Amino acid sequence: MNPYCSDYYKPDALAKTYEIPMVPMPDKKDWSDPKHVVAETVYPPRYRRSSGRPRKRRRKNADEKISVNTNCCGQCGQEGHNRRTCTFYPKEK
C-alpha cells in the first residue's frame, strides 16, 4: 500500500478491531435497576427560565434625586460645553 496511508486504514487493523466478539445489550426488561433509583421520583422543573436579559428589579423611590449629568469641559472645567467647543482657551496651530 501507499507509505503515506495510516496503519488505521489498513486491512490488518480492521481485522484486529473486530476480532473481539461484541456482545449485544440485553433487552430493556432484563435490565436490573438499583432499589434506591427506582424508589426516587423525578419531578419536572418548577419554572422555565425566560430568555433574554432580565428586567431591572430596582425601583427608585419618589424622594430619590435624579442625577442630571451636564457636559463639563476638560480644559477650563466649566459646565455646558466640551473641550472641542471651548472658547476660553484659544486653539494652538
MDAnalysis code that builds the backbone (N, CA, C; Angstrom):
import MDAnalysis as mda
import numpy as np

u = mda.Universe.empty(279, n_residues=93, atom_resindex=np.repeat(np.arange(93), 3), trajectory=True)
u.add_TopologyAttr("name", ["N", "CA", "C"] * 93)
u.add_TopologyAttr("resid", np.arange(1, 94))
u.add_TopologyAttr("resname", ["MET", "ASN", "PRO", "TYR", "CYS", "SER", "ASP", "TYR", "TYR", "LYS", "PRO", "ASP", "ALA", "LEU", "ALA", "LYS", "THR", "TYR", "GLU", "ILE", "PRO", "MET", "VAL", "PRO", "MET", "PRO", "ASP", "LYS", "LYS", "ASP", "TRP", "SER", "ASP", "PRO", "LYS", "HIS", "VAL", "VAL", "ALA", "GLU", "THR", "VAL", "TYR", "PRO", "PRO", "ARG", "TYR", "ARG", "ARG", "SER", "SER", "GLY", "ARG", "PRO", "ARG", "LYS", "ARG", "ARG", "ARG", "LYS", "ASN", "ALA", "ASP", "GLU", "LYS", "ILE", "SER", "VAL", "ASN", "THR", "ASN", "CYS", "CYS", "GLY", "GLN", "CYS", "GLY", "GLN", "GLU", "GLY", "HIS", "ASN", "ARG", "ARG", "THR", "CYS", "THR", "PHE", "TYR", "PRO", "LYS", "GLU", "LYS"])
u.atoms.positions = np.array([
    [0.834, -1.193, 0.000],
    [0.000, 0.000, 0.000],
    [0.872, 1.248, 0.000],
    [0.221, 2.347, -0.069],
    [0.893, 3.635, -0.103],
    [1.584, 3.895, 1.241],
    [2.845, 4.336, 1.250],
    [3.512, 4.585, 2.537],
    [2.908, 5.760, 3.302],
    [2.117, 6.597, 2.647],
    [1.505, 7.747, 3.315],
    [0.168, 7.391, 3.964],
    [-0.277, 6.158, 3.811],
    [-1.548, 5.721, 4.390],
    [-1.320, 5.324, 5.850],
    [-2.183, 5.750, 6.724],
    [-2.056, 5.436, 8.140],
    [-2.327, 3.953, 8.377],
    [-1.755, 3.413, 9.442],
    [-1.962, 1.997, 9.770],
    [-3.409, 1.708, 10.151],
    [-4.138, 2.709, 10.576],
    [-5.530, 2.506, 10.977],
    [-6.428, 2.142, 9.800],
    [-6.033, 2.493, 8.592],
    [-6.857, 2.240, 7.416],
    [-6.468, 0.958, 6.690],
    [-5.508, 0.233, 7.192],
    [-5.064, -0.998, 6.543],
    [-5.956, -2.158, 6.978],
    [-6.074, -3.202, 6.143],
    [-6.962, -4.336, 6.467],
    [-6.586, -5.060, 7.753],
    [-5.307, -5.099, 8.109],
    [-4.904, -5.786, 9.344],
    [-5.486, -5.092, 10.578],
    [-5.483, -3.774, 10.570],
    [-6.032, -3.028, 11.704],
    [-7.535, -3.235, 11.807],
    [-8.220, -3.310, 10.675],
    [-9.664, -3.544, 10.681],
    [-9.978, -4.916, 11.254],
    [-9.173, -5.917, 10.895],
    [-9.389, -7.267, 11.414],
    [-9.135, -7.319, 12.917],
    [-8.109, -6.602, 13.396],
    [-7.816, -6.590, 14.828],
    [-8.913, -5.884, 15.620],
    [-9.532, -4.891, 15.011],
    [-10.593, -4.151, 15.692],
    [-11.781, -5.044, 15.994],
    [-12.155, -5.889, 15.032],
    [-13.357, -6.696, 15.183],
    [-13.063, -8.135, 15.585],
    [-11.839, -8.471, 16.016],
    [-11.567, -9.845, 16.417],
    [-12.138, -10.154, 17.795],
    [-12.356, -9.137, 18.627],
    [-13.002, -9.341, 19.930],
    [-14.506, -9.396, 19.686],
    [-15.172, -10.469, 20.141],
    [-16.617, -10.556, 19.880],
    [-17.379, -9.483, 20.662],
    [-18.354, -8.896, 20.004],
    [-19.184, -7.867, 20.630],
    [-20.477, -8.511, 21.103],
    [-20.781, -8.338, 22.394],
    [-21.985, -8.914, 22.972],
    [-23.052, -7.831, 22.988],
    [-24.206, -8.063, 22.360],
    [-25.250, -7.036, 22.376],
    [-25.850, -6.894, 23.773],
    [-26.415, -5.725, 24.039],
    [-27.037, -5.480, 25.339],
    [-28.308, -6.303, 25.458],
    [-28.646, -6.727, 26.684],
    [-29.896, -7.474, 26.852],
    [-31.099, -6.563, 26.631],
    [-32.253, -7.160, 26.565],
    [-33.484, -6.412, 26.371],
    [-33.719, -5.487, 27.563],
    [-34.445, -4.408, 27.345],
    [-34.651, -3.406, 28.389],
    [-35.379, -3.989, 29.600],
    [-36.238, -4.950, 29.380],
    [-36.959, -5.534, 30.513],
    [-36.052, -6.412, 31.380],
    [-34.900, -6.821, 30.858],
    [-33.960, -7.645, 31.617],
    [-32.939, -6.820, 32.397],
    [-32.959, -5.520, 32.250],
    [-32.018, -4.675, 32.974],
    [-32.339, -4.717, 34.458],
    [-31.316, -4.601, 35.298],
    [-31.541, -4.573, 36.745],
    [-31.291, -3.147, 37.244],
    [-32.313, -2.549, 37.831],
    [-32.208, -1.197, 38.367],
    [-32.024, -1.270, 39.880],
    [-31.130, -0.456, 40.448],
    [-30.980, -0.442, 41.908],
    [-32.266, 0.051, 42.579],
    [-32.505, -0.438, 43.793],
    [-33.748, -0.104, 44.502],
    [-33.838, 1.375, 44.842],
    [-32.708, 2.003, 45.207],
    [-32.766, 3.425, 45.572],
    [-33.049, 4.305, 44.349],
    [-32.730, 3.823, 43.166],
    [-33.028, 4.588, 41.954],
    [-34.497, 4.441, 41.586],
    [-35.032, 3.244, 41.748],
    [-36.436, 3.002, 41.423],
    [-37.344, 3.747, 42.394],
    [-36.955, 3.839, 43.679],
    [-37.787, 4.485, 44.695],
    [-37.809, 6.002, 44.549],
    [-36.810, 6.573, 43.909],
    [-36.730, 8.027, 43.797],
    [-37.648, 8.522, 42.675],
    [-38.431, 9.556, 42.981],
    [-39.299, 10.144, 41.957],
    [-38.652, 11.418, 41.428],
    [-38.708, 11.580, 40.134],
    [-38.097, 12.732, 39.484],
    [-39.213, 13.638, 38.986],
    [-39.165, 14.892, 39.406],
    [-40.175, 15.867, 39.013],
    [-39.623, 16.802, 37.946],
    [-40.490, 17.362, 37.115],
    [-40.010, 18.334, 36.127],
    [-39.624, 19.638, 36.814],
    [-38.915, 20.528, 36.136],
    [-38.542, 21.805, 36.741],
    [-39.771, 22.611, 37.154],
    [-39.647, 23.401, 38.222],
    [-40.780, 24.171, 38.734],
    [-41.162, 25.315, 37.815],
    [-40.203, 25.950, 37.206],
    [-40.498, 27.059, 36.310],
    [-39.498, 27.043, 35.174],
    [-39.859, 27.718, 34.108],
    [-38.984, 27.808, 32.955],
    [-38.325, 29.175, 32.954],
    [-37.042, 29.199, 32.765],
    [-36.298, 30.452, 32.759],
    [-36.577, 31.185, 31.458],
    [-36.952, 32.450, 31.566],
    [-37.281, 33.216, 30.369],
    [-36.012, 33.620, 29.638],
    [-36.140, 33.800, 28.345],
    [-34.983, 34.141, 27.534],
    [-34.742, 35.642, 27.566],
    [-33.551, 36.037, 27.215],
    [-33.213, 37.451, 27.135],
    [-32.644, 37.998, 28.433],
    [-32.338, 39.267, 28.403],
    [-31.773, 39.938, 29.571],
    [-32.874, 40.173, 30.600],
    [-32.594, 39.898, 31.889],
    [-33.622, 40.122, 32.901],
    [-33.909, 41.609, 33.098],
    [-35.139, 41.896, 33.487],
    [-35.537, 43.285, 33.706],
    [-34.888, 43.827, 34.964],
    [-34.778, 45.140, 35.034],
    [-34.190, 45.798, 36.194],
    [-35.189, 45.730, 37.345],
    [-34.783, 45.164, 38.462],
    [-35.703, 44.954, 39.577],
    [-35.765, 46.132, 40.528],
    [-34.732, 46.953, 40.544],
    [-34.691, 48.057, 41.499],
    [-35.582, 49.188, 41.020],
    [-36.469, 49.627, 41.882],
    [-37.338, 50.770, 41.593],
    [-36.842, 51.948, 42.419],
    [-36.706, 53.100, 41.794],
    [-36.240, 54.277, 42.522],
    [-37.384, 54.868, 43.336],
    [-37.048, 55.344, 44.530],
    [-38.041, 55.986, 45.389],
    [-38.417, 57.345, 44.815],
    [-39.570, 57.848, 45.264],
    [-40.034, 59.144, 44.782],
    [-39.130, 60.267, 45.277],
    [-38.563, 60.116, 46.478],
    [-37.715, 61.178, 47.016],
    [-36.255, 61.048, 46.561],
    [-35.946, 60.014, 45.807],
    [-34.577, 59.836, 45.331],
    [-34.290, 60.822, 44.207],
    [-33.169, 61.504, 44.339],
    [-32.832, 62.551, 43.385],
    [-32.334, 61.934, 42.079],
    [-32.830, 62.449, 40.979],
    [-32.394, 62.003, 39.667],
    [-31.158, 62.800, 39.304],
    [-30.076, 62.109, 39.030],
    [-28.838, 62.806, 38.703],
    [-28.867, 63.224, 37.241],
    [-28.571, 64.486, 37.009],
    [-28.525, 65.023, 35.659],
    [-27.069, 65.348, 35.363],
    [-26.510, 64.678, 34.405],
    [-25.121, 64.917, 34.044],
    [-25.064, 66.008, 32.986],
    [-24.285, 67.035, 33.247],
    [-24.092, 68.091, 32.262],
    [-22.685, 67.980, 31.708],
    [-22.508, 68.477, 30.496],
    [-21.182, 68.448, 29.883],
    [-20.231, 69.311, 30.687],
    [-19.023, 68.835, 30.823],
    [-18.005, 69.579, 31.543],
    [-16.763, 69.610, 30.673],
    [-16.200, 70.790, 30.496],
    [-15.037, 70.976, 29.640],
    [-13.801, 70.392, 30.305],
    [-12.959, 69.730, 29.519],
    [-11.737, 69.151, 30.047],
    [-10.621, 70.165, 30.169],
    [-10.714, 71.306, 29.468],
    [-9.652, 72.311, 29.521],
    [-9.901, 73.340, 30.615],
    [-11.090, 73.946, 30.586],
    [-11.343, 75.024, 31.546],
    [-12.155, 74.567, 32.749],
    [-12.842, 73.419, 32.671],
    [-13.604, 72.898, 33.796],
    [-14.991, 73.475, 33.930],
    [-15.429, 74.349, 33.024],
    [-16.764, 74.927, 33.102],
    [-17.780, 73.935, 32.544],
    [-19.017, 74.090, 33.004],
    [-20.085, 73.208, 32.546],
    [-20.787, 73.809, 31.340],
    [-21.454, 72.966, 30.579],
    [-22.267, 73.438, 29.466],
    [-21.630, 73.257, 28.103],
    [-20.341, 72.986, 28.054],
    [-19.703, 72.725, 26.763],
    [-18.582, 71.711, 26.977],
    [-18.012, 71.242, 25.869],
    [-16.922, 70.290, 25.990],
    [-15.639, 70.899, 25.456],
    [-14.585, 70.128, 25.454],
    [-13.261, 70.625, 25.093],
    [-13.208, 71.073, 23.628],
    [-13.962, 70.421, 22.760],
    [-13.928, 70.774, 21.341],
    [-14.545, 72.152, 21.086],
    [-15.611, 72.471, 21.806],
    [-16.291, 73.753, 21.584],
    [-15.882, 74.820, 22.589],
    [-14.799, 74.609, 23.321],
    [-14.354, 75.562, 24.335],
    [-13.780, 76.812, 23.662],
    [-14.240, 77.978, 24.113],
    [-13.735, 79.244, 23.573],
    [-12.868, 79.983, 24.592],
    [-12.711, 79.421, 25.771],
    [-11.940, 80.079, 26.819],
    [-10.450, 80.082, 26.472],
    [-9.944, 78.932, 26.038],
    [-8.545, 78.835, 25.615],
    [-8.501, 78.811, 24.090],
    [-7.709, 79.659, 23.478],
    [-7.612, 79.607, 22.011],
    [-6.830, 78.366, 21.580],
    [-7.204, 77.818, 20.415],
    [-6.522, 76.638, 19.896],
    [-5.175, 77.019, 19.331],
    [-4.192, 76.175, 19.610],
    [-2.867, 76.405, 19.050],
    [-2.756, 75.634, 17.745],
    [-2.138, 76.274, 16.759],
    [-1.988, 75.598, 15.468],
    [-0.589, 75.166, 15.229],
])
